[in-house]
Amino acid sequence: MDKNKHPIAKIILSNGLECILNEDHTKGYVALNIWYHVGSKNEKPGMTGFAHLFEHLMFEGSKNCNTNWFSIVEPISTGINGSTNPDRTNYWENISPEYLERVIFMEADRMGFLTEVLTETKLEKEKKIVIQERKQNYENSPYGDSEELIQDIIFPKPHPYNWQTIGYESDIQKAKLSETIKFHQNYYVPSNASLAISGNFNSKQTTQWLEKYFGNIKTNKTNSFNSNPLTSSFENTKFHEMIGESPATLPKLIIRWPTNSYIFSNNEPELDILSTILGDGIGSRLHQKLIAKTQLAQSLGVSHYTSELAGEFDISINIKQEINFEEIYKITIDEINNIYSGNISDEEIILAKNKYKLSINRQLEKSGGFGGIADMLNYFNIYGENPNKINNILDRYNKVVKQDVINASKYLLQSPHLHLHYKIKK
């Protein structure tokens, strides 16, 4: 067997729970990672932030383990966490192999029986924590106050990416216990989940444990959501200026496109490669133009990120003086136009591909945690309906050629974007 290929077995329990096993005895631990196919896109206006709020509630105990999760799992693990984005919520633990059965039982218990011990006290506690998290990450974080504005502009209502995953404070405050219980009943069910285990474990024994603890949990079909790609209705390039309320110390130019790229779309790889060429590292084009040669900018980043329904292409530049906003904007757009004109070498594309390959390989060196093998298995299972795609993860990127990158630059030049000047409050 190719040492770079991951042996994968997929089983589906009678209640619809999909389980992916990657047995690897070269690892000293075992990683359990579970995805629920629910995120902020499943929420409704007036009830934003529910997916993330429930991520917090999942650590507050369930029927047969009614205590804080961290107090039990942290002593037997090298890591435990969870996260929420617009499309999914995940939970993971990296543990010693001898404790795998215990954690499988605990995960099953909070999938099937969490709401039986969910109380007003727990809900109010987590609401306060989430609101404080919102203040730290958005209101009191440099440039954090720009993100809600940007999201609202580039994904106009009623697009389900219109709001941030954290939700609005007013919605979080008024969340009711009955509503959170219904949320769990609708989305935290076996048929809406994918569970991956990677590392040092026995597949036969583990399959028996999965059947034993998850097999009798009931499922339902009330969690249906149309996950087909949904393009933003944002039609015309828009200029916006804001005076920041955050503790940022430098003005910032933000250029953001809502894109028709989504996870596994045909144009996802070429836009990824273009973002690397434009802004990844000191050798990138914009770093050379805006920092090394002109010293107009202090720092910059270029990113292309895809979600289940649509994507975003972002260029964010911390600039030294507000008088340089338009000059920097012109240089940036001109550089994209330069690539569209064909001024790009095969060597640039090869270097960008190698950077992407290195990044992926670093992720896959670990079994657990964010971006590890177990996490990626769920990614490919939920979005690609085939966890074995992890073994061909680089194929689409290896096929990117010069004309693809030119096409990606043309797409940006012909698509509407937000042109935002973030100024510092005097």
DOBA-300081 format. One record per residue (C-alpha): residue in one letter; x, y, z; residue number from 1. Coordinates in nm, 3 decimals, decimal comma. Layout:
<pts>
PT; resn; px; py; pz; resi
PT; a; X; Y; Z; NUM
...
</pts>
This chain:
<pts>
PT; resn; px; py; pz; resi
PT; m; 0,000; 0,000; 0,000; 1
PT; d; 0,119; 0,351; -0,083; 2
PT; k; 0,249; 0,499; 0,241; 3
PT; n; 0,084; 0,830; 0,146; 4
PT; k; -0,260; 0,669; 0,115; 5
PT; h; -0,489; 0,647; 0,414; 6
PT; p; -0,672; 0,315; 0,464; 7
PT; i; -1,038; 0,405; 0,508; 8
PT; a; -1,344; 0,203; 0,603; 9
PT; k; -1,691; 0,355; 0,608; 10
PT; i; -1,987; 0,203; 0,787; 11
PT; i; -2,342; 0,336; 0,811; 12
PT; l; -2,550; 0,245; 1,113; 13
PT; s; -2,919; 0,162; 1,074; 14
PT; n; -3,016; 0,508; 1,202; 15
PT; g; -2,809; 0,677; 0,932; 16
PT; l; -2,496; 0,769; 1,128; 17
PT; e; -2,196; 0,755; 0,895; 18
PT; c; -1,875; 0,636; 1,062; 19
PT; i; -1,532; 0,656; 0,898; 20
PT; l; -1,241; 0,457; 1,036; 21
PT; n; -0,873; 0,519; 0,961; 22
PT; e; -0,668; 0,269; 1,162; 23
PT; d; -0,303; 0,372; 1,192; 24
PT; h; -0,087; 0,203; 1,456; 25
PT; t; 0,210; 0,429; 1,384; 26
PT; k; 0,030; 0,694; 1,592; 27
PT; g; 0,048; 0,699; 1,970; 28
PT; y; -0,306; 0,828; 2,017; 29
PT; v; -0,652; 0,808; 1,864; 30
PT; a; -0,853; 1,103; 1,734; 31
PT; l; -1,232; 1,112; 1,740; 32
PT; n; -1,400; 1,385; 1,536; 33
PT; i; -1,773; 1,431; 1,479; 34
PT; w; -1,941; 1,674; 1,242; 35
PT; y; -2,304; 1,779; 1,256; 36
PT; h; -2,421; 1,916; 0,924; 37
PT; v; -2,561; 2,234; 1,075; 38
PT; g; -2,423; 2,584; 1,096; 39
PT; s; -2,534; 2,943; 1,095; 40
PT; k; -2,681; 2,904; 0,745; 41
PT; n; -2,952; 2,685; 0,898; 42
PT; e; -3,067; 2,966; 1,124; 43
PT; k; -3,338; 3,221; 1,058; 44
PT; p; -3,338; 3,600; 1,102; 45
PT; g; -3,422; 3,672; 1,464; 46
PT; m; -3,267; 3,342; 1,573; 47
PT; t; -2,905; 3,393; 1,468; 48
PT; g; -2,619; 3,246; 1,669; 49
PT; f; -2,807; 2,928; 1,763; 50
PT; a; -2,559; 2,688; 1,601; 51
PT; h; -2,265; 2,840; 1,785; 52
PT; l; -2,459; 2,872; 2,110; 53
PT; f; -2,540; 2,504; 2,091; 54
PT; e; -2,176; 2,419; 2,037; 55
PT; h; -2,118; 2,565; 2,384; 56
PT; l; -2,415; 2,380; 2,536; 57
PT; m; -2,279; 2,048; 2,411; 58
PT; f; -1,996; 2,075; 2,664; 59
PT; e; -2,234; 2,125; 2,959; 60
PT; g; -2,325; 1,763; 3,021; 61
PT; s; -2,582; 1,504; 2,910; 62
PT; k; -2,812; 1,250; 3,078; 63
PT; n; -2,549; 0,995; 3,182; 64
PT; c; -2,258; 1,235; 3,202; 65
PT; n; -2,411; 1,544; 3,354; 66
PT; t; -2,100; 1,750; 3,415; 67
PT; n; -1,866; 1,975; 3,222; 68
PT; w; -1,697; 1,781; 2,944; 69
PT; f; -1,356; 1,938; 2,986; 70
PT; s; -1,330; 1,818; 3,347; 71
PT; i; -1,362; 1,457; 3,229; 72
PT; v; -1,187; 1,452; 2,892; 73
PT; e; -0,894; 1,688; 2,945; 74
PT; p; -0,716; 1,455; 3,194; 75
PT; i; -0,720; 1,170; 2,938; 76
PT; s; -0,651; 1,373; 2,624; 77
PT; t; -0,395; 1,588; 2,448; 78
PT; g; -0,666; 1,810; 2,307; 79
PT; i; -1,042; 1,872; 2,304; 80
PT; n; -1,238; 2,141; 2,125; 81
PT; g; -1,523; 2,232; 1,895; 82
PT; s; -1,606; 2,493; 1,635; 83
PT; t; -1,893; 2,627; 1,429; 84
PT; n; -1,900; 2,779; 1,082; 85
PT; p; -2,183; 2,860; 0,841; 86
PT; d; -2,219; 2,497; 0,729; 87
PT; r; -2,121; 2,260; 1,009; 88
PT; t; -2,044; 2,219; 1,379; 89
PT; n; -1,765; 1,986; 1,488; 90
PT; y; -1,628; 1,837; 1,808; 91
PT; w; -1,303; 1,649; 1,854; 92
PT; e; -1,090; 1,475; 2,113; 93
PT; n; -0,735; 1,337; 2,092; 94
PT; i; -0,708; 1,062; 2,351; 95
PT; s; -0,512; 0,762; 2,468; 96
PT; p; -0,643; 0,446; 2,296; 97
PT; e; -0,756; 0,286; 2,623; 98
PT; y; -1,013; 0,563; 2,671; 99
PT; l; -1,174; 0,543; 2,326; 100
PT; e; -1,478; 0,347; 2,444; 101
PT; r; -1,546; 0,605; 2,717; 102
PT; v; -1,538; 0,896; 2,473; 103
PT; i; -1,755; 0,713; 2,218; 104
PT; f; -2,010; 0,660; 2,496; 105
PT; m; -1,992; 1,026; 2,595; 106
PT; e; -2,038; 1,147; 2,236; 107
PT; a; -2,337; 0,917; 2,191; 108
PT; d; -2,487; 1,035; 2,518; 109
PT; r; -2,478; 1,400; 2,421; 110
PT; m; -2,611; 1,324; 2,074; 111
PT; g; -2,906; 1,127; 2,206; 112
PT; f; -2,975; 1,254; 2,556; 113
PT; l; -2,835; 1,603; 2,610; 114
PT; t; -3,168; 1,784; 2,615; 115
PT; e; -3,298; 1,568; 2,901; 116
PT; v; -3,072; 1,762; 3,138; 117
PT; l; -3,055; 2,093; 2,954; 118
PT; t; -3,169; 2,365; 3,195; 119
PT; e; -3,233; 2,736; 3,205; 120
PT; t; -2,927; 2,772; 3,428; 121
PT; k; -2,699; 2,609; 3,171; 122
PT; l; -2,850; 2,812; 2,890; 123
PT; e; -2,813; 3,145; 3,069; 124
PT; k; -2,453; 3,064; 3,161; 125
PT; e; -2,356; 2,989; 2,801; 126
PT; k; -2,546; 3,288; 2,663; 127
PT; k; -2,332; 3,514; 2,880; 128
PT; i; -2,013; 3,337; 2,767; 129
PT; v; -2,107; 3,363; 2,399; 130
PT; i; -2,195; 3,732; 2,429; 131
PT; q; -1,859; 3,794; 2,595; 132
PT; e; -1,687; 3,598; 2,317; 133
PT; r; -1,866; 3,814; 2,063; 134
PT; k; -1,739; 4,130; 2,233; 135
PT; q; -1,382; 3,998; 2,244; 136
PT; n; -1,368; 3,872; 1,885; 137
PT; y; -1,570; 4,139; 1,710; 138
PT; e; -1,631; 4,455; 1,909; 139
PT; n; -1,299; 4,463; 2,099; 140
PT; s; -1,076; 4,297; 1,837; 141
PT; p; -0,881; 4,501; 1,579; 142
PT; y; -1,101; 4,547; 1,272; 143
PT; g; -1,355; 4,304; 1,416; 144
PT; d; -1,634; 4,558; 1,381; 145
PT; s; -1,594; 4,554; 1,002; 146
PT; e; -1,691; 4,190; 0,949; 147
PT; e; -2,063; 4,220; 1,019; 148
PT; l; -2,083; 4,517; 0,786; 149
PT; i; -1,895; 4,333; 0,510; 150
PT; q; -2,104; 4,019; 0,538; 151
PT; d; -2,427; 4,216; 0,525; 152
PT; i; -2,315; 4,399; 0,209; 153
PT; i; -2,167; 4,118; 0,000; 154
PT; f; -2,434; 3,862; 0,090; 155
PT; p; -2,755; 4,066; 0,095; 156
PT; k; -3,064; 3,922; 0,264; 157
PT; p; -3,209; 3,666; 0,238; 158
PT; h; -2,882; 3,485; 0,163; 159
PT; p; -2,802; 3,254; 0,461; 160
PT; y; -2,444; 3,386; 0,474; 161
PT; n; -2,576; 3,735; 0,551; 162
PT; w; -2,485; 3,720; 0,920; 163
PT; q; -2,182; 3,613; 1,121; 164
PT; t; -2,173; 3,268; 1,281; 165
PT; i; -2,157; 3,425; 1,628; 166
PT; g; -2,501; 3,581; 1,567; 167
PT; y; -2,644; 3,909; 1,691; 168
PT; e; -2,633; 3,983; 2,062; 169
PT; s; -3,006; 4,061; 2,077; 170
PT; d; -3,088; 3,719; 1,926; 171
PT; i; -2,857; 3,538; 2,167; 172
PT; q; -3,006; 3,716; 2,466; 173
PT; k; -3,362; 3,619; 2,380; 174
PT; a; -3,289; 3,253; 2,296; 175
PT; k; -3,539; 3,030; 2,478; 176
PT; l; -3,479; 2,688; 2,631; 177
PT; s; -3,760; 2,536; 2,423; 178
PT; e; -3,601; 2,671; 2,104; 179
PT; t; -3,259; 2,528; 2,185; 180
PT; i; -3,411; 2,189; 2,264; 181
PT; k; -3,591; 2,191; 1,930; 182
PT; f; -3,265; 2,286; 1,757; 183
PT; h; -3,096; 1,980; 1,903; 184
PT; q; -3,386; 1,754; 1,811; 185
PT; n; -3,380; 1,878; 1,452; 186
PT; y; -3,009; 1,875; 1,377; 187
PT; y; -2,820; 1,667; 1,636; 188
PT; v; -2,942; 1,338; 1,501; 189
PT; p; -2,754; 1,039; 1,354; 190
PT; s; -2,864; 1,098; 0,994; 191
PT; n; -2,720; 1,450; 1,008; 192
PT; a; -2,379; 1,353; 1,145; 193
PT; s; -2,047; 1,212; 1,031; 194
PT; l; -1,810; 1,053; 1,284; 195
PT; a; -1,445; 0,988; 1,200; 196
PT; i; -1,184; 0,803; 1,405; 197
PT; s; -0,818; 0,809; 1,308; 198
PT; g; -0,506; 0,675; 1,475; 199
PT; n; -0,416; 0,389; 1,706; 200
PT; f; -0,728; 0,175; 1,758; 201
PT; n; -0,885; -0,157; 1,661; 202
PT; s; -1,150; -0,120; 1,390; 203
PT; k; -1,342; -0,437; 1,474; 204
PT; q; -1,376; -0,352; 1,843; 205
PT; t; -1,451; 0,013; 1,768; 206
PT; t; -1,729; -0,081; 1,526; 207
PT; q; -1,891; -0,283; 1,804; 208
PT; w; -1,874; 0,016; 2,038; 209
PT; l; -2,026; 0,245; 1,775; 210
PT; e; -2,316; 0,004; 1,727; 211
PT; k; -2,360; -0,038; 2,102; 212
PT; y; -2,371; 0,328; 2,198; 213
PT; f; -2,499; 0,506; 1,886; 214
PT; g; -2,710; 0,233; 1,729; 215
PT; n; -3,031; 0,292; 1,925; 216
PT; i; -3,039; 0,671; 1,898; 217
PT; k; -3,343; 0,779; 1,701; 218
PT; t; -3,315; 0,999; 1,396; 219
PT; n; -3,554; 1,217; 1,201; 220
PT; k; -3,584; 1,396; 0,867; 221
PT; t; -3,688; 1,741; 0,989; 222
PT; n; -3,343; 1,888; 0,937; 223
PT; s; -3,368; 1,922; 0,559; 224
PT; f; -3,189; 2,219; 0,403; 225
PT; n; -3,118; 2,294; 0,040; 226
PT; s; -2,738; 2,286; 0,025; 227
PT; n; -2,714; 2,359; -0,346; 228
PT; p; -2,480; 2,645; -0,441; 229
PT; l; -2,644; 2,985; -0,396; 230
PT; t; -2,484; 3,286; -0,562; 231
PT; s; -2,494; 3,621; -0,385; 232
PT; s; -2,734; 3,884; -0,522; 233
PT; f; -2,463; 4,149; -0,480; 234
PT; e; -2,457; 4,308; -0,826; 235
PT; n; -2,242; 4,622; -0,836; 236
PT; t; -1,902; 4,714; -0,695; 237
PT; k; -1,957; 4,927; -0,387; 238
PT; f; -1,733; 5,174; -0,206; 239
PT; h; -1,778; 5,211; 0,168; 240
PT; e; -1,595; 5,409; 0,431; 241
PT; m; -1,618; 5,343; 0,802; 242
PT; i; -1,467; 5,493; 1,114; 243
PT; g; -1,362; 5,196; 1,325; 244
PT; e; -1,461; 5,154; 1,687; 245
PT; s; -1,216; 4,868; 1,744; 246
PT; p; -0,868; 4,897; 1,905; 247
PT; a; -0,700; 4,889; 1,562; 248
PT; t; -0,404; 5,128; 1,524; 249
PT; l; -0,359; 5,134; 1,145; 250
PT; p; -0,607; 5,209; 0,868; 251
PT; k; -0,702; 4,913; 0,652; 252
PT; l; -0,807; 4,860; 0,293; 253
PT; i; -1,037; 4,564; 0,243; 254
PT; i; -1,135; 4,437; -0,101; 255
PT; r; -1,385; 4,150; -0,080; 256
PT; w; -1,560; 3,957; -0,354; 257
PT; p; -1,852; 3,720; -0,299; 258
PT; t; -1,764; 3,439; -0,540; 259
PT; n; -1,949; 3,163; -0,720; 260
PT; s; -1,681; 2,923; -0,600; 261
PT; y; -1,791; 2,673; -0,340; 262
PT; i; -1,640; 2,360; -0,188; 263
PT; f; -1,538; 2,130; -0,477; 264
PT; s; -1,645; 2,378; -0,746; 265
PT; n; -1,441; 2,369; -1,067; 266
PT; n; -1,292; 2,714; -1,005; 267
PT; e; -1,195; 2,656; -0,641; 268
PT; p; -0,834; 2,543; -0,714; 269
PT; e; -0,753; 2,824; -0,958; 270
PT; l; -0,877; 3,094; -0,720; 271
PT; d; -0,675; 2,933; -0,438; 272
PT; i; -0,362; 2,940; -0,653; 273
PT; l; -0,428; 3,301; -0,754; 274
PT; s; -0,458; 3,406; -0,389; 275
PT; t; -0,123; 3,242; -0,315; 276
PT; i; 0,048; 3,419; -0,605; 277
PT; l; -0,094; 3,755; -0,503; 278
PT; g; -0,037; 3,752; -0,130; 279
PT; d; 0,125; 3,448; 0,030; 280
PT; g; 0,465; 3,538; 0,172; 281
PT; i; 0,736; 3,796; 0,110; 282
PT; g; 0,787; 3,677; -0,248; 283
PT; s; 0,424; 3,732; -0,344; 284
PT; r; 0,331; 4,001; -0,592; 285
PT; l; 0,144; 4,236; -0,361; 286
PT; h; 0,403; 4,203; -0,084; 287
PT; q; 0,672; 4,303; -0,329; 288
PT; k; 0,471; 4,594; -0,471; 289
PT; l; 0,318; 4,736; -0,152; 290
PT; i; 0,571; 4,653; 0,119; 291
PT; a; 0,916; 4,572; -0,020; 292
PT; k; 0,931; 4,835; -0,297; 293
PT; t; 0,700; 5,120; -0,192; 294
PT; q; 0,655; 5,075; 0,185; 295
PT; l; 0,293; 5,187; 0,141; 296
PT; a; 0,162; 4,899; 0,349; 297
PT; q; 0,257; 4,753; 0,686; 298
PT; s; 0,120; 4,406; 0,621; 299
PT; l; -0,129; 4,228; 0,397; 300
PT; g; -0,311; 3,904; 0,341; 301
PT; v; -0,491; 3,747; 0,047; 302
PT; s; -0,727; 3,457; 0,095; 303
PT; h; -0,986; 3,259; -0,094; 304
PT; y; -1,219; 3,054; 0,119; 305
PT; t; -1,505; 2,840; 0,006; 306
PT; s; -1,814; 2,729; 0,190; 307
PT; e; -2,095; 2,494; 0,095; 308
PT; l; -2,307; 2,751; -0,090; 309
PT; a; -2,059; 3,015; -0,208; 310
PT; g; -1,713; 3,158; -0,149; 311
PT; e; -1,524; 3,479; -0,078; 312
PT; f; -1,201; 3,625; -0,212; 313
PT; d; -1,041; 3,874; 0,025; 314
PT; i; -0,751; 4,115; 0,002; 315
PT; s; -0,683; 4,295; 0,332; 316
PT; i; -0,404; 4,551; 0,357; 317
PT; n; -0,294; 4,736; 0,670; 318
PT; i; -0,168; 5,067; 0,538; 319
PT; k; 0,054; 5,333; 0,688; 320
PT; q; -0,137; 5,646; 0,592; 321
PT; e; -0,500; 5,708; 0,503; 322
PT; i; -0,401; 5,930; 0,211; 323
PT; n; -0,272; 5,616; 0,033; 324
PT; f; -0,605; 5,429; 0,018; 325
PT; e; -0,675; 5,492; -0,350; 326
PT; e; -0,315; 5,448; -0,462; 327
PT; i; -0,296; 5,107; -0,294; 328
PT; y; -0,634; 5,006; -0,432; 329
PT; k; -0,520; 5,093; -0,786; 330
PT; i; -0,191; 4,903; -0,750; 331
PT; t; -0,383; 4,598; -0,627; 332
PT; i; -0,638; 4,595; -0,908; 333
PT; d; -0,364; 4,666; -1,163; 334
PT; e; -0,173; 4,361; -1,039; 335
PT; i; -0,477; 4,139; -1,092; 336
PT; n; -0,512; 4,291; -1,439; 337
PT; n; -0,144; 4,224; -1,501; 338
PT; i; -0,201; 3,853; -1,444; 339
PT; y; -0,512; 3,861; -1,664; 340
PT; s; -0,295; 4,007; -1,942; 341
PT; g; -0,083; 3,692; -1,930; 342
PT; n; 0,211; 3,826; -1,733; 343
PT; i; 0,254; 3,520; -1,520; 344
PT; s; 0,518; 3,248; -1,539; 345
PT; d; 0,487; 2,873; -1,508; 346
PT; e; 0,740; 2,894; -1,225; 347
PT; e; 0,505; 3,114; -1,019; 348
PT; i; 0,229; 2,859; -1,058; 349
PT; i; 0,460; 2,572; -0,963; 350
PT; l; 0,575; 2,756; -0,650; 351
PT; a; 0,214; 2,829; -0,552; 352
PT; k; 0,118; 2,465; -0,599; 353
PT; n; 0,411; 2,356; -0,385; 354
PT; k; 0,305; 2,593; -0,107; 355
PT; y; -0,044; 2,450; -0,113; 356
PT; k; 0,090; 2,094; -0,117; 357
PT; l; 0,316; 2,167; 0,182; 358
PT; s; 0,023; 2,315; 0,375; 359
PT; i; -0,196; 2,009; 0,312; 360
PT; n; 0,079; 1,763; 0,399; 361
PT; r; 0,142; 1,941; 0,728; 362
PT; q; -0,225; 1,904; 0,813; 363
PT; l; -0,225; 1,535; 0,731; 364
PT; e; 0,076; 1,463; 0,949; 365
PT; k; -0,158; 1,466; 1,247; 366
PT; s; -0,457; 1,242; 1,308; 367
PT; g; -0,661; 1,482; 1,520; 368
PT; g; -0,740; 1,843; 1,587; 369
PT; f; -0,857; 2,109; 1,347; 370
PT; g; -0,753; 2,014; 0,993; 371
PT; g; -0,613; 1,674; 1,093; 372
PT; i; -0,696; 1,345; 0,921; 373
PT; a; -1,016; 1,277; 1,117; 374
PT; d; -1,138; 1,632; 1,052; 375
PT; m; -1,058; 1,604; 0,681; 376
PT; l; -1,234; 1,268; 0,655; 377
PT; n; -1,553; 1,434; 0,778; 378
PT; y; -1,493; 1,725; 0,540; 379
PT; f; -1,480; 1,494; 0,241; 380
PT; n; -1,766; 1,280; 0,368; 381
PT; i; -2,005; 1,570; 0,436; 382
PT; y; -1,923; 1,792; 0,140; 383
PT; g; -1,791; 1,538; -0,110; 384
PT; e; -1,996; 1,235; 0,001; 385
PT; n; -1,682; 1,024; -0,018; 386
PT; p; -1,412; 1,020; 0,254; 387
PT; n; -1,174; 0,840; 0,017; 388
PT; k; -1,128; 1,171; -0,164; 389
PT; i; -0,872; 1,251; 0,105; 390
PT; n; -0,631; 1,030; -0,088; 391
PT; n; -0,667; 1,246; -0,400; 392
PT; i; -0,676; 1,581; -0,229; 393
PT; l; -0,405; 1,737; -0,446; 394
PT; d; -0,519; 1,607; -0,785; 395
PT; r; -0,732; 1,910; -0,875; 396
PT; y; -0,452; 2,149; -0,781; 397
PT; n; -0,190; 1,961; -0,976; 398
PT; k; -0,404; 2,014; -1,288; 399
PT; v; -0,411; 2,394; -1,260; 400
PT; v; -0,232; 2,559; -1,554; 401
PT; k; -0,149; 2,914; -1,655; 402
PT; q; -0,476; 2,972; -1,839; 403
PT; d; -0,675; 2,869; -1,530; 404
PT; v; -0,507; 3,138; -1,322; 405
PT; i; -0,567; 3,393; -1,598; 406
PT; n; -0,934; 3,290; -1,597; 407
PT; a; -0,947; 3,336; -1,219; 408
PT; s; -0,807; 3,690; -1,246; 409
PT; k; -1,057; 3,768; -1,523; 410
PT; y; -1,338; 3,646; -1,302; 411
PT; l; -1,237; 3,887; -1,023; 412
PT; l; -1,201; 4,180; -1,260; 413
PT; q; -1,546; 4,120; -1,405; 414
PT; s; -1,721; 4,054; -1,074; 415
PT; p; -1,856; 4,309; -0,825; 416
PT; h; -1,664; 4,362; -0,502; 417
PT; l; -1,670; 4,570; -0,187; 418
PT; h; -1,404; 4,841; -0,167; 419
PT; l; -1,384; 4,933; 0,202; 420
PT; h; -1,175; 5,204; 0,369; 421
PT; y; -1,141; 5,132; 0,740; 422
PT; k; -1,027; 5,451; 0,911; 423
PT; i; -0,902; 5,491; 1,265; 424
PT; k; -1,113; 5,691; 1,507; 425
PT; k; -0,926; 6,004; 1,610; 426
</pts>
